[in-house]
């Protein structure tokens, strides 16, 4: 099967858009189900305290969520850089190192946020 070279970036961006749309759709469905639960509780006359509403709302992030994201970003950056070095092609090393810099720096930023944030853990 001969695929034209122009199709590769089109498919890549379409796949990214599809993943983003699916994320938004499932987040919408989750919020809709929480609202339906609240509506049913009100119709049945149950008392809704602020604590119950808090538990039904947005999930709270763990205190170490930024640290986890930072470590994952660093790992992805290192993995991409290692892949570029291990390809053993001189033309591939520099672009792979450039690509790996983005998740690496984002990982460092998340670790900085984790280090300097006020947390109670």
C-alpha positions in Angstrom: 0.0 0.0 0.0 1.5 3.3 -1.1 0.7 6.1 1.4 1.4 9.6 0.2 3.8 11.5 2.4 1.3 14.3 3.0 -1.0 11.9 4.8 1.4 11.2 7.7 1.1 14.6 9.4 -2.7 14.8 8.7 -3.2 11.4 10.4 -1.0 12.4 13.3 -2.9 15.7 14.0 -6.2 13.9 13.5 -5.2 11.3 16.1 -4.2 14.1 18.5 -7.6 15.9 18.0 -9.5 12.6 18.5 -7.7 11.9 21.8 -8.5 15.5 22.9 -12.1 15.2 21.9 -12.5 11.8 23.7 -11.0 13.4 26.9 -13.5 16.2 26.8 -16.4 13.9 26.0 -15.7 11.6 29.0 -15.1 14.5 31.3 -18.5 15.9 30.2 -20.1 12.5 30.9 -18.6 12.3 34.3 -19.9 15.8 35.3 -23.3 15.0 33.9 -23.6 11.8 36.0 -22.6 13.8 39.1 -25.3 16.4 38.4 -27.9 13.6 37.8 -26.9 12.1 41.2 -27.4 15.5 42.9 -30.8 15.9 41.2 -32.0 12.5 42.3 -30.9 13.2 45.9 -32.8 16.6 45.9 -35.9 15.0 44.4 -35.9 12.3 47.1 -35.6 15.0 49.8 -32.1 14.1 51.1 -30.1 16.8 52.8 -27.0 17.8 50.8 -24.3 19.2 53.1 -21.3 21.1 51.7 -19.1 18.1 52.6 -21.3 15.8 50.4 -21.2 18.2 47.5 -17.5 18.5 47.9 -17.0 14.8 47.6 -19.3 14.6 44.5 -17.6 17.5 42.7 -14.1 17.6 41.2 -11.7 15.1 42.6 -9.1 16.6 44.8 -5.5 16.3 43.6 -3.1 14.4 45.8 -0.3 16.5 47.3 2.2 14.6 45.3 0.5 14.9 41.9 2.9 17.5 40.7 5.9 15.4 41.8 4.4 12.4 39.9 3.9 14.5 36.7 7.4 15.9 37.0 9.0 12.5 37.3 7.0 11.2 34.4 8.0 14.3 32.3 11.7 13.8 33.1 11.4 10.1 32.3 9.8 10.7 28.9 12.4 13.4 28.1 15.3 11.0 29.0 13.7 8.1 27.1 13.3 10.2 23.9 16.9 11.5 24.2 18.2 7.9 24.8 16.2 6.7 21.8 17.9 9.4 19.6 21.3 8.4 20.9 20.7 4.7 20.5 19.6 5.1 16.9 23.2 5.4 16.0 22.5 7.8 13.1 24.2 11.1 13.4 21.4 13.0 11.7 18.8 11.7 14.2 20.6 12.6 17.5 20.1 16.3 17.4 16.4 16.4 16.5 15.6 13.7 19.1 17.5 15.7 21.8 15.6 18.8 20.8 12.3 16.9 21.0 13.2 15.4 24.4 13.9 18.9 25.8 10.2 19.8 25.9 8.9 17.0 28.3 12.2 17.2 30.3 11.7 21.0 31.0 8.0 20.5 31.7 9.0 17.8 34.2 11.4 20.1 35.9 8.7 22.8 36.1 6.3 20.3 37.7 9.0 19.3 40.2 9.5 23.0 41.0 5.8 23.5 41.5 5.8 20.5 43.8 8.8 21.7 45.8 7.6 25.2 46.3 3.8 24.6 46.8 2.2 24.8 50.1 1.1 21.3 51.0 -0.1 19.7 54.2 1.5 16.2 53.7 
